[in-house]
Amino acid sequence: MKRFTLSLLLIIVILGILAGCVSEDGGSSNEDSGSDGNSDNEGEASSETSSDEELSIAVVPKLVGIPYFNASETGAEKAGEELGVNVQYTGPTEADASQQVQKIENLISQGVDTIAVAPNDPASVDPVLKKAKDQGIHVMDWDTPANEVDLSVKQVDDEEFGRHMAKKLVEAMGTEEGNIAILTGGLAAANLNAWIDAAKAELDENYPDVEIVTEKIPTDEKQQVAYQKTLDLIKSYPDLDGVLAVSTPAPLGAAQAVQEEGLQEEVSVVGSALPTDSQPYLEDGSLDTAVLWNPEDLGYLTVALGKMLAEGKMPEDGQEIEGIGQISVKDDGKTVIMGPPQDYTKENAGDFDF
């Protein structure tokens, strides 16, 4: 009986030991398997996200719905398709700084990779752009300079552009003396102010007998306002010889007023406008020359450089951008010039589709 009891106890002990070993080995195996499985799954998910997730580039114009920024949108969207990035082109419906700030706030909340803004008022967007940078979003300007950005995309050299328009106006007037007025878009637009300052410098230095009869006149980026302001100018200054109009709707409004009054031979108009919009006024001489660049190219270049920023790269002077050509980068390493200005006249305006 004792032997039977001892044998039974021995069997129980052995079975207990074996069960413990199986349990320990099985538990260890399951734990390792679970850990390895989770690690592999996480790695696959991470890899899939990094390879499939598109960069998001947000382009914010001064306003949407006018031909110039519509053309820029076309170029930006084309770049998005060709470069494989997600492009959001969004802006206020009027040239309003507070509305533009709200648009940028919304983009920050979405966590886009790069925000490119053409500010209506650089000072107004400073705080929201700083907020974007603090959250790791790359910030750049395009069309119009902002403050403290990672990259600045300019369509032309401001000094060259302003001086060129002043020369073209004097040339159109056919005299190096006379009275002119200057129309602008918004008084706080940095690029427009830079062009006007350069134009004034050109007139002061080389055409001292050309007099600017009044302070620059804002037109709120609206052709109808420019039209009415030009009618007022013609009435107030019957000896007006020329109008220099910056912002793309302004030359059209000025030309419309000159056309309506039949003053094509008396009042010359030169300004920054698209060739397709300008053509009817160029044809009858109410607009002498439209000076600009290709806004579709500008939209494309903005997205291309926004993608570079998001990838941790910076453009170089003389770099060839596919679809655009060779760009210039100033000594500060972050100011990009797309190219020289382009003149549109009645002879060549029909050759363009923007």
RAUR-V354005 format. One record per residue. N is the residue number from 1. PSI is psi in whole degrees, 0 to 359 (NA if undefined). Layout:
N	PSI
N	PSI
This chain:
1	317
2	318
3	321
4	317
5	315
6	319
7	318
8	317
9	320
10	318
11	318
12	316
13	314
14	316
15	321
16	317
17	315
18	318
19	320
20	318
21	316
22	316
23	316
24	314
25	316
26	318
27	316
28	319
29	316
30	320
31	316
32	318
33	317
34	318
35	313
36	320
37	315
38	317
39	316
40	317
41	318
42	319
43	318
44	319
45	317
46	316
47	319
48	319
49	315
50	329
51	328
52	336
53	123
54	149
55	148
56	117
57	121
58	128
59	119
60	107
61	174
62	321
63	161
64	159
65	358
66	153
67	319
68	308
69	338
70	319
71	319
72	322
73	320
74	315
75	321
76	317
77	324
78	317
79	319
80	317
81	316
82	330
83	355
84	39
85	155
86	120
87	128
88	119
89	107
90	140
91	175
92	162
93	354
94	163
95	74
96	122
97	321
98	322
99	323
100	320
101	318
102	321
103	318
104	322
105	316
106	321
107	323
108	317
109	335
110	345
111	40
112	164
113	321
114	138
115	124
116	121
117	141
118	92
119	139
120	325
121	106
122	320
123	326
124	328
125	354
126	307
127	319
128	329
129	324
130	319
131	318
132	315
133	321
134	335
135	13
136	13
137	133
138	140
139	132
140	162
141	162
142	151
143	313
144	133
145	144
146	178
147	148
148	50
149	163
150	332
151	144
152	121
153	112
154	139
155	324
156	170
157	123
158	315
159	312
160	318
161	313
162	316
163	322
164	316
165	321
166	317
167	318
168	326
169	314
170	320
171	317
172	324
173	332
174	14
175	152
176	22
177	156
178	186
179	132
180	164
181	158
182	123
183	144
184	179
185	274
186	144
187	337
188	359
189	115
190	320
191	318
192	319
193	322
194	320
195	318
196	318
197	319
198	321
199	317
200	320
201	319
202	317
203	316
204	318
205	325
206	345
207	65
208	343
209	4
210	120
211	132
212	117
213	342
214	169
215	158
216	143
217	120
218	146
219	7
220	28
221	34
222	129
223	319
224	322
225	318
226	320
227	311
228	319
229	326
230	321
231	319
232	320
233	315
234	322
235	318
236	330
237	82
238	344
239	24
240	132
241	337
242	158
243	125
244	120
245	119
246	148
247	134
248	330
249	335
250	315
251	328
252	317
253	319
254	316
255	323
256	317
257	317
258	318
259	314
260	323
261	355
262	36
263	27
264	328
265	347
266	323
267	119
268	144
269	127
270	141
271	182
272	107
273	159
274	146
275	321
276	320
277	328
278	335
279	314
280	326
281	328
282	323
283	320
284	5
285	4
286	339
287	124
288	312
289	134
290	131
291	126
292	215
293	187
294	108
295	334
296	319
297	322
298	317
299	318
300	312
301	321
302	315
303	319
304	317
305	329
306	322
307	317
308	315
309	313
310	334
311	5
312	23
313	159
314	145
315	160
316	152
317	132
318	3
319	141
320	120
321	118
322	131
323	349
324	311
325	200
326	133
327	162
328	141
329	126
330	173
331	338
332	350
333	357
334	359
335	116
336	133
337	122
338	315
339	184
340	163
341	160
342	133
343	134
344	126
345	177
346	339
347	328
348	352
349	325
350	351
351	354
352	155
353	28
354	NA
